Amino acid sequence: MTPHNPLPRFSGKALAAAYLLTALIPLLLARLTSAAPMDAWEYAAAAMGVIALWGMAVQFVTSGRFEAVSGQLGIDKIMAFHKFAASWLALALVLHPLAYVFPTWLDNPDLGWIRLRFYLTDPAYRTGVIALSSVLVMIISSILRDWLPWPYEAWRLAHLLLGALAVLAGLHHAWAVGRFSADGALAWFWGATALGVITVIGVLYGWRWWLLHRRPWRLAAIRQRAERMWELDIQPAPGTPAMDYFAGQFVWMTEGKRRFPLFDHPFSIADSPQRPGLSLLIKEAGDFTNQIGHLPEGRVIGIDGPYGEFTTQAHPAQAYLLFGGGVGIAPLLGIIRDMVARGETRPVRLAYAVGQPANFACLEELRAAANSLDLKLWLMSEDPPLEADMTLGRLSREHLSSMLEGLDPAHSKALLCGPGPMVVAVSDMLLDLGMPMQNVVYERFDYAGGASSRQDRARSRNILGIGVALTAAVAGFALSF
């Protein structure tokens, strides 16, 4: 089966432009609304409140669950933007009341503090305080997620509820005491925003819940492929349509009675669309995955997808360098299987790194693929004992130089999937060896931060540029009166 659904055509620049243009809509509507004259700082405060409220609503769309938004960016990029946007929206919310009282504080500090306490304690402004508090708790709990004594699903539920509370409380605050939002076009805009947020939540947790139960899949077989690593053969149940996907994409999976979007987890497809069904390669690494090897055959599975752009179709090239670390081999295994099924003729170089040889998965299959493809393997293990074609240690610059021999870096693409430190080290070394940054593509499913590559830092600068543009919009609004 060959996928016929094209990947979304929205580039990062187009999405950034759309983000900024839609941010200007509520500011323009506010500018066209009559209000009592204020100090420039108070106009800036109003603009920050408008931008923050609009941005909180948009966060529901930049959650990585809408392929039209994240399709060509990849889950790493869209989640990096989601995190950065949360930071500047929280900053705007904190500065919103402070900017209102700043002129008063300059004239009379004691009166300024009285005015600030009034904003924070008066019942008329309570929903604004609730919105601000919800956002701060949401961000703090996200930063501390790995240290909090609660399951991942509980954190996701809290994140959803706090986000919805922040937006709805913020909308009430705008309608109740907003200088520009009480009536007129901006009030109607906020009404449409509320409807949009409710619709998005309904799609994410209502419509998709219905699809998970309306179109079930079944666990046809489960096999252990390496130490604490399992391959699941999942087939559509009778009446469930087959899935169109590209090798390298991923799905969100749930199982049994827990088929609800709050309980799903992302897993790369380790399969070719030429074969019926799906294969997922899953490592025991958490509350959910630690039980994966005990799932009985025939268990009902919920599949939501496909997602992602970690594919050769999204990144055409004359040759490919594939780098997998641990269970990060999963999407690359799918790409290799698809190349074998299609009779790929382009050069392929695969480096597969693990902690010890027992962690290698589907090794014989990869060795066999080298007999039918223009494929060369580099098998790296940090610990012995080694087989004849394995190398002790980690991927080095020398290994990467060897992989690039005979290939043109400008017309080759590197696809990396694995632990963050490995991805960072390899991606930076590839840049040092002359591969253009846009030719290095990686996927980590790791949103917690940590080490960053040069590509991560370049991406952060681009995202910060959007924040600077929003700041300029706030300043322009304040100075336009």
C-alpha positions in Angstrom: 0.0 0.0 0.0 1.4 3.4 -1.0 0.2 6.4 0.9 -1.8 8.8 -1.2 -2.4 11.6 1.3 0.2 14.3 0.7 2.1 15.8 3.6 0.9 19.3 4.6 2.4 22.1 2.7 2.7 24.7 5.5 6.4 25.7 5.9 7.8 27.0 9.1 8.0 30.6 7.7 4.3 30.4 6.6 3.2 29.2 10.0 5.3 32.0 11.7 3.8 34.6 9.4 0.3 33.2 10.1 1.0 33.3 13.9 2.1 37.0 13.8 -0.7 38.1 11.5 -3.4 36.5 13.6 -1.9 38.1 16.7 -2.4 41.5 15.0 -6.2 40.9 14.5 -7.2 41.5 18.2 -4.8 44.4 18.5 -6.3 46.0 15.3 -9.8 45.5 16.7 -8.8 47.0 20.0 -7.3 50.0 18.2 -10.6 50.6 16.4 -12.5 50.5 19.7 -13.1 53.7 21.7 -11.7 53.9 25.2 -10.9 56.5 27.8 -7.5 58.1 27.3 -4.7 56.3 29.2 -1.0 56.5 29.8 1.2 54.8 27.2 2.2 52.2 29.8 -1.5 51.4 30.3 -2.0 51.0 26.6 1.0 48.6 26.6 -0.6 46.7 29.5 -3.9 46.4 27.6 -2.0 45.1 24.5 0.0 42.6 26.5 -3.3 41.3 27.9 -4.8 41.0 24.5 -1.7 39.2 23.1 -1.5 36.9 26.1 -5.2 35.9 25.8 -5.0 35.3 22.1 -1.7 33.3 22.5 -3.1 31.1 25.3 -5.9 30.1 22.9 -3.5 29.3 20.1 -1.4 27.1 22.4 -4.2 24.5 22.1 -3.4 24.3 18.3 0.4 24.3 18.7 0.2 21.2 20.9 1.7 18.9 18.2 -1.6 17.1 17.6 -2.7 18.8 14.4 -0.9 17.5 11.4 -1.8 20.6 9.3 0.3 22.7 11.8 3.1 20.3 12.7 3.3 18.2 9.6 6.3 19.8 7.9 7.9 21.1 11.1 8.2 17.8 13.0 7.3 17.2 16.6 10.6 18.5 18.0 10.2 21.9 16.4 6.5 22.4 17.1 7.0 21.4 20.8 10.0 23.8 21.1 7.8 26.6 19.8 5.0 25.5 22.2 7.4 25.8 25.2 8.9 29.1 24.1 5.5 30.6 23.4 4.3 29.6 26.9 7.3 31.5 28.4 6.6 34.8 26.7 2.8 34.5 27.2 3.4 34.0 30.9 5.8 37.0 30.9 3.1 39.1 29.2 0.5 38.0 31.8 2.8 38.9 34.7 3.6 42.3 33.1 0.0 43.0 32.3 -1.0 44.3 35.8 2.4 45.7 36.5 2.4 47.9 33.4 -1.0 49.3 34.4 0.3 50.4 37.8 3.7 51.5 36.6 2.8 55.2 35.9 1.1 55.4 39.3 4.1 53.9 41.0 6.4 56.4 39.4 4.4 59.3 40.8 3.6 57.7 44.1 5.1 54.3 45.0 2.8 53.7 48.0 -0.2 54.4 45.8 1.2 52.2 43.1 1.4 49.2 45.5 -2.1 49.9 46.7 -3.4 49.9 43.1 -1.6 46.6 42.4 -3.0 45.0 45.5 -6.5 46.2 44.4 -6.0 44.5 41.0 -4.9 41.3 42.7 -7.6 41.1 45.4 -10.7 42.9 44.1 -13.4 40.4 43.1 -14.0 42.2 39.8 -10.5 41.2 38.7 -10.5 37.7 40.2 -10.8 35.8 36.9 -7.7 37.6 35.7 -5.8 36.4 38.7 -7.1 32.9 38.2 -5.9 33.0 34.6 -2.4 34.2 35.6 -2.2 31.7 38.4 -3.3 28.8 36.2 -0.6 29.6 33.6 2.2 29.9 36.3 1.2 26.6 37.9 1.0 24.9 34.5 4.5 26.1 33.6 6.0 25.2 37.0 4.5 21.8 36.9 5.8 21.2 33.4 9.4 22.2 34.5 9.1 19.9 37.5 7.2 17.1 35.8 9.9 14.4 36.1 10.1 15.1 39.9 6.4 15.3 40.7 5.0 12.2 42.5 2.2 11.6 40.0 1.7 9.6 36.8 2.3 11.2 33.4 -1.4 10.9 32.6 -2.3 12.9 35.7 0.1 15.6 34.6 -1.5 15.7 31.2 -5.0 16.0 32.6 -3.8 18.8 34.9 -2.1 20.6 32.0 -5.3 20.4 30.0 -7.6 21.6 32.8 -5.3 24.4 33.8 -4.9 25.5 30.1 -8.7 25.6 29.6 -9.2 27.4 32.9 -6.6 30.0 32.0 -8.3 30.7 28.6 -11.9 30.8 29.9 -11.0 32.8 33.0 -9.0 35.2 30.8 -11.9 35.6 28.4 -14.3 36.4 31.3 -11.7 38.9 32.6 -11.5 40.6 29.2 -15.3 40.8 28.9 -15.8 42.0 32.5 -13.1 44.7 32.9 -11.2 44.9 29.6 -10.7 48.5 28.4 -11.3 47.4 24.8 -13.1 44.0 25.1 -16.3 44.8 26.9 -18.3 45.3 23.7 -17.8 45.9 20.0 -15.8 43.9 17.5 -13.2 42.7 20.0 -15.8 41.3 22.3 -17.2 39.3 19.3 -13.6 38.1 18.5 -13.2 36.8 22.0 -16.5 35.0 21.6 -15.2 33.3 18.4 -12.0 32.5 20.3 -13.9 30.8 23.1 -15.9 28.8 20.5 -12.6 27.8 18.8 -11.0 26.6 22.0 -14.0 24.5 22.9 -14.0 23.1 19.4 -10.3 22.2 19.5 -10.8 20.5 22.9 -13.8 18.7 21.5 -11.8 17.4 18.5 -8.8 16.4 20.6 -10.7 14.6 23.4 -14.2 14.0 22.0 -13.9 13.2 18.3 -10.6 11.3 18.6 -12.0 9.3 21.6 -14.9 8.3 19.3 -12.6 7.3 16.5 -10.4 5.2 18.9 -13.5 3.2 19.7 -15.2 3.3 16.3 -12.0 2.1 14.5 -10.3 -0.3 16.8 -7.1 -2.2 16.0 -5.9 -5.6 17.4 -2.6 -6.8 18.7 -1.9 -9.7 16.2 1.5 -10.7 17.6 4.2 -9.5 20.0 7.8 -10.6 19.9 10.9 -9.7 21.9 13.5 -8.1 19.7 16.2 -7.1 22.2 16.6 -6.8 25.9 13.5 -5.1 27.3 12.4 -4.2 23.7 9.3 -5.6 22.0 7.8 -5.5 18.5 4.1 -5.2 18.3 2.3 -6.4 15.1 -1.0 -4.4 15.1 -3.7 -5.0 12.5 -6.9 -3.2 11.8 -10.0 -4.9 13.3 -12.8 -5.8 10.8 -14.4 -2.6 9.6 -11.4 -0.4 10.5 -9.8 1.1 7.4 -6.1 0.6 6.7 -3.8 3.5 7.6 -2.0 5.5 4.9 1.3 6.6 6.2 5.0 7.1 5.2 7.8 5.1 6.7 9.3 7.0 9.6 6.1 8.6 10.9 4.6 7.9 14.3 1.3 7.2 15.9 -0.3 7.8 19.4 -1.2 4.4 20.9 -3.6 3.4 23.7 -4.8 -0.1 24.6 -7.7 -1.9 26.2 -10.2 0.1 28.2 -7.7 3.1 28.4 -8.5 4.1 24.8 -8.8 7.8 25.5 -6.4 10.5 24.2 -5.2 11.4 27.7 -3.7 7.9 28.0 -2.0 7.7 24.6 1.8 7.6 24.0 3.8 8.3 20.8 5.6 5.5 19.1 7.4 5.5 15.8 6.2 3.1 13.1 8.9 0.5 12.5 7.2 -0.8 9.3 6.7 -0.2 5.6 3.3 0.9 4.2 3.8 -1.8 1.6 2.8 -4.3 4.4 -0.7 -4.5 5.9 -1.0 -3.2 9.5 1.6 -1.5 11.6 4.7 -2.6 13.5 5.7 -0.7 16.6 9.1 -1.2 18.3 8.7 -0.3 22.0 11.3 -0.3 24.8 10.4 -0.8 28.5 11.1 2.7 29.9 8.2 3.9 32.0 4.8 3.1 33.7 3.1 2.3 30.4 5.9 0.7 28.5 7.1 -1.5 31.4 3.9 -3.6 30.9 4.1 -3.7 27.1 5.6 -7.2 27.0 2.7 -8.6 28.9 0.0 -7.5 26.6 -2.0 -10.5 25.4 -2.4 -11.2 21.7 -5.9 -10.0 20.6 -5.8 -7.0 22.9 -7.8 -4.1 21.5 -5.5 -1.2 20.5 -6.3 2.4 19.8 -4.2 4.1 17.1 -4.3 7.8 16.3 -2.2 8.9 13.4 -0.1 9.1 11.4 2.0 12.1 12.4 5.4 13.6 11.8 7.8 14.4 8.9 10.7 12.1 9.7 10.4 10.5 6.3 12.4 10.3 3.0 9.3 11.7 1.2 9.5 14.9 3.3 13.3 15.1 2.9 14.2 14.0 -0.6 17.9 13.5 -1.3 20.4 11.6 -3.4 21.7 9.6 -0.4 20.7 9.1 3.2 22.7 8.8 6.4 20.6 7.2 9.2 21.6 7.3 12.9 19.7 5.4 15.5 20.4 5.2 19.2 18.7 2.5 21.3 15.0 2.3 20.5 15.5 5.3 18.2 16.2 2.6 15.6 12.4 2.2 15.3 11.6 4.8 12.6 14.8 4.0 10.8 13.9 0.3 10.8 10.7 1.3 9.2 12.5 3.3 6.5 14.9 0.4 5.8 12.0 -2.1 5.6 10.3 0.3 3.2 13.4 0.7 1.1 13.7 -3.1 0.8 10.1 -3.4 -0.2 10.4 -0.7 -2.9 13.7 -1.8 -4.2 15.5 1.5 -3.3 18.7 2.1 -5.3 20.0 5.3 -3.6 23.0 4.9 -1.2 22.1 4.4 2.5 24.4 4.5 5.4 23.1 3.3 8.8 24.9 3.8 12.2 23.2 2.0 15.1 24.5 2.7 18.6 23.5 0.8 21.8 24.8 0.4 25.3 25.6 -3.3 24.9 25.1 -5.9 22.2 22.0 -7.3 23.8 20.3 -4.1 23.1 20.5 -4.4 19.3 17.1 -5.1 17.7 16.4 -6.8 14.4 20.1 -7.0 13.7 19.9 -10.0 11.3 17.2 -8.2 9.3 19.4 -5.1 9.0 22.4 -7.3 7.9 20.2 -9.0 5.3 19.0 -5.6 4.1 22.6 -4.7 3.2 22.5 -7.6 0.7 19.6 -6.0 -1.3 20.3 -2.3 -0.8 23.2 0.0 -1.3 23.5 -0.1 2.5 26.5 0.0 4.8 26.2 -0.6 8.5 28.1 0.8 11.5 27.2 -1.1 14.6 28.4 0.6 17.8 28.3 -0.8 21.3 29.6 0.9 24.4 30.2 -2.5 26.1 31.6 -5.9 24.9 31.3 -8.7 24.0 31.3 -7.7 20.3 30.6 -9.7 17.1 32.9 -9.4 14.1 31.0 -6.4 12.5 30.6 -4.4 15.7 32.8 -1.6 17.0 33.4 -0.7 20.6 32.7 2.9 21.7 30.5 5.8 20.6 30.1 7.4 17.2 33.0 9.7 16.5 33.9 12.3 13.9 36.1 9.6 12.2 33.1 7.3 12.0 31.0 10.0 10.4 33.7 10.9 7.9 33.8 7.2 6.9 30.1 7.2 6.4 30.3 10.3 4.2 32.9 8.8 1.9 31.8 8.9 -1.7 28.7 11.0 -0.8 28.0 14.7 -1.5 27.0 16.3 1.9 25.1 19.0 0.0 22.8 16.5 -1.7 22.6 14.0 1.2 20.2 14.0 4.1 20.9 12.7 7.7 18.0 11.4 9.7 18.7 11.0 13.5 16.6 9.4 16.2 17.8 8.6 19.7 18.7 10.0 23.1 19.2 13.7 23.2 23.0 13.7 23.9 23.6 11.4 21.0 21.5 13.5 18.6 23.2 16.7 19.7 26.7 15.3 19.3 26.1 13.7 15.9 24.2 16.6 14.4 27.0 19.1 15.4 29.7 16.8 14.0 27.8 16.5 10.7 27.7 20.3 10.5 31.5 20.3 11.2 32.0 17.9 8.3 30.2 20.2 5.9 26.6 19.0 5.8 24.2 21.9 5.6 22.0 22.4 8.6 18.8 22.0 6.7 20.0 18.5 5.6 20.2 17.3 9.2 16.8 16.1 10.5 16.2 14.6 14.0 13.4 13.4 16.2 13.7 12.8 19.9 10.3 12.8 21.5 12.2 14.6 24.3 10.6 18.0 25.2 12.3 18.4 28.6 15.3 20.4 27.3 18.8 19.5 28.3 21.7 19.6 25.9 21.1 21.6 22.7 22.7 21.4 19.3 23.7 24.3 17.1 20.4 23.6 15.2 18.5 23.8 18.4 20.1 27.2 19.2 19.4 28.5 15.7 15.8 27.4 16.0 15.5 29.1 19.4 16.8 32.3 17.9 14.1 32.1 15.1 11.4 31.5 17.7 12.7 34.3 19.9 12.4 36.5 16.8 8.6 35.9 16.8 8.5 37.0 20.5 10.5 40.2 19.5 8.0 40.9 16.8 5.1 40.5 19.2 6.9 42.9 21.6 7.2 45.4 18.8 3.5 45.0 18.1 2.7 45.8 21.7 4.9 48.9 21.6 3.4 50.0 18.3 -0.1 49.7 19.8 0.9 51.8 22.8 2.5 54.5 20.8 -0.3 54.8 18.2 -2.6 56.7 20.5 
